[in-house]
Amino acid sequence: MYLQEVLSRLSVPGLILLLLGAVLGYGAGGICRGLFGQGGERAIVPMKVAGLLLALAGALILLDIIPI
């Protein structure tokens, strides 16, 4: 009962952004090598930064600092 009340208050877009950012930040190396092949090593750092920004935006939405 209590868990359902907590989950009903969470923002779905914020949660999605937070999870997507975490996946991009953690798996940037494998994702870049899979998408770009040999030249993918240069895209790892920008993808990690993008993941960090997505996770930060998701956290701000979840904390209601950015209302949606």
Backbone as CSV, one residue per row, in Angstrom:
resi,resn,N_x,N_y,N_z,CA_x,CA_y,CA_z,C_x,C_y,C_z
1,MET,0.822,-1.181,0.000,0.000,0.000,0.000,0.873,1.256,0.000
2,TYR,1.864,1.311,0.886,2.725,2.478,0.977,3.558,2.648,-0.292
3,LEU,4.038,1.535,-0.858,4.849,1.588,-2.067,4.049,2.133,-3.239
4,GLN,2.789,1.796,-3.341,1.944,2.311,-4.421,1.765,3.818,-4.307
5,GLU,1.648,4.326,-3.097,1.524,5.772,-2.916,2.806,6.492,-3.306
6,VAL,3.945,5.910,-2.967,5.220,6.518,-3.323,5.395,6.506,-4.840
7,LEU,5.101,5.387,-5.480,5.256,5.278,-6.925,4.288,6.181,-7.681
8,SER,3.112,6.440,-7.110,2.155,7.299,-7.796,2.606,8.759,-7.795
9,ARG,3.484,9.123,-6.874,3.967,10.499,-6.812,5.193,10.742,-7.680
10,LEU,5.825,9.699,-8.179,7.008,9.855,-9.015,6.624,10.351,-10.399
11,SER,7.491,11.150,-10.969,7.286,11.664,-12.319,7.856,10.657,-13.317
12,VAL,7.021,10.190,-14.211,7.458,9.187,-15.182,8.521,9.750,-16.135
13,PRO,8.353,10.965,-16.693,9.430,11.493,-17.549,10.757,11.649,-16.808
14,GLY,10.705,12.069,-15.552,11.934,12.200,-14.779,12.600,10.862,-14.538
15,LEU,11.802,9.862,-14.260,12.340,8.524,-14.033,12.961,7.956,-15.305
16,ILE,12.307,8.162,-16.431,12.837,7.684,-17.716,14.152,8.384,-18.049
17,LEU,14.199,9.708,-17.860,15.440,10.437,-18.129,16.566,9.990,-17.212
18,LEU,16.256,9.762,-15.970,17.273,9.321,-15.016,17.831,7.954,-15.402
19,LEU,16.970,7.029,-15.749,17.426,5.687,-16.141,18.184,5.705,-17.466
20,LEU,17.692,6.484,-18.435,18.374,6.584,-19.726,19.757,7.207,-19.563
21,GLY,19.854,8.228,-18.737,21.149,8.846,-18.480,22.116,7.898,-17.802
22,ALA,21.609,7.105,-16.868,22.465,6.133,-16.189,22.967,5.065,-17.156
23,VAL,22.104,4.614,-18.041,22.508,3.608,-19.033,23.532,4.186,-19.999
24,LEU,23.303,5.426,-20.450,24.270,6.047,-21.364,25.616,6.280,-20.688
25,GLY,25.590,6.716,-19.460,26.847,6.958,-18.759,27.616,5.686,-18.471
26,TYR,26.914,4.647,-18.085,27.581,3.396,-17.730,28.021,2.612,-18.965
27,GLY,27.173,2.574,-19.983,27.458,1.742,-21.147,27.941,2.498,-22.357
28,ALA,28.515,3.678,-22.170,28.926,4.508,-23.304,29.971,3.812,-24.181
29,GLY,30.894,3.123,-23.565,31.933,2.451,-24.347,31.371,1.390,-25.275
30,GLY,30.540,0.529,-24.754,29.950,-0.531,-25.579,28.986,0.005,-26.615
31,ILE,28.212,1.027,-26.248,27.257,1.604,-27.194,27.990,2.278,-28.352
32,CYS,29.045,3.040,-28.044,29.794,3.740,-29.097,30.519,2.764,-30.012
33,ARG,31.112,1.735,-29.442,31.792,0.752,-30.289,30.797,0.006,-31.159
34,GLY,29.594,-0.242,-30.642,28.577,-0.935,-31.434,28.017,-0.069,-32.547
35,LEU,27.857,1.220,-32.285,27.285,2.115,-33.285,28.293,2.589,-34.322
36,PHE,29.508,2.936,-33.873,30.467,3.587,-34.757,31.642,2.713,-35.164
37,GLY,31.773,1.546,-34.620,32.875,0.658,-34.992,34.206,1.150,-34.450
38,GLN,35.219,1.213,-35.325,36.570,1.585,-34.900,36.662,3.031,-34.442
39,GLY,35.920,3.943,-35.046,36.005,5.350,-34.684,35.183,5.713,-33.470
40,GLY,34.627,4.735,-32.786,33.746,4.997,-31.675,34.414,5.471,-30.405
41,GLU,35.739,5.323,-30.321,36.419,5.716,-29.097,36.376,7.221,-28.869
42,ARG,36.280,7.981,-29.946,36.235,9.442,-29.796,34.875,9.922,-29.317
43,ALA,33.848,9.102,-29.436,32.497,9.505,-29.042,32.135,9.080,-27.624
44,ILE,33.030,8.407,-26.929,32.702,7.908,-25.588,32.506,9.053,-24.598
45,VAL,33.427,9.998,-24.578,33.332,11.099,-23.607,32.094,11.958,-23.860
46,PRO,31.798,12.364,-25.114,30.558,13.131,-25.316,29.296,12.361,-24.941
47,MET,29.300,11.041,-25.153,28.127,10.257,-24.773,28.007,10.159,-23.254
48,LYS,29.121,10.072,-22.543,29.066,10.065,-21.082,28.564,11.404,-20.547
49,VAL,28.976,12.495,-21.181,28.495,13.819,-20.767,27.001,13.945,-21.033
50,ALA,26.548,13.446,-22.177,25.114,13.477,-22.481,24.333,12.637,-21.472
51,GLY,24.863,11.482,-21.089,24.218,10.653,-20.080,24.156,11.350,-18.737
52,LEU,25.227,12.051,-18.376,25.243,12.794,-17.121,24.190,13.896,-17.128
53,LEU,24.082,14.627,-18.248,23.092,15.701,-18.340,21.665,15.157,-18.299
54,LEU,21.426,14.030,-18.967,20.092,13.423,-18.911,19.752,12.958,-17.499
55,ALA,20.708,12.336,-16.834,20.468,11.875,-15.459,20.238,13.056,-14.518
56,LEU,20.980,14.128,-14.710,20.794,15.320,-13.885,19.425,15.940,-14.117
57,ALA,19.011,16.039,-15.384,17.683,16.579,-15.677,16.592,15.692,-15.086
58,GLY,16.756,14.381,-15.188,15.783,13.460,-14.605,15.699,13.590,-13.096
59,ALA,16.848,13.767,-12.444,16.851,13.932,-10.987,16.181,15.235,-10.580
60,LEU,16.426,16.294,-11.341,15.793,17.576,-11.035,14.278,17.514,-11.224
61,ILE,13.843,16.779,-12.217,12.396,16.606,-12.423,11.798,15.767,-11.291
62,LEU,12.493,14.699,-10.898,11.988,13.861,-9.803,11.907,14.609,-8.485
63,LEU,12.821,15.544,-8.264,12.827,16.314,-7.030,11.893,17.527,-7.103
64,ASP,11.185,17.686,-8.191,10.248,18.797,-8.422,10.921,20.161,-8.438
65,ILE,12.202,20.200,-8.764,12.873,21.475,-8.960,12.474,22.038,-10.322
66,ILE,12.328,21.128,-11.312,11.788,21.484,-12.628,10.420,20.827,-12.708
67,PRO,9.351,21.591,-12.532,8.011,20.978,-12.561,7.571,20.656,-13.985
68,ILE,6.967,19.493,-14.136,6.385,19.094,-15.423,4.933,18.739,-15.217
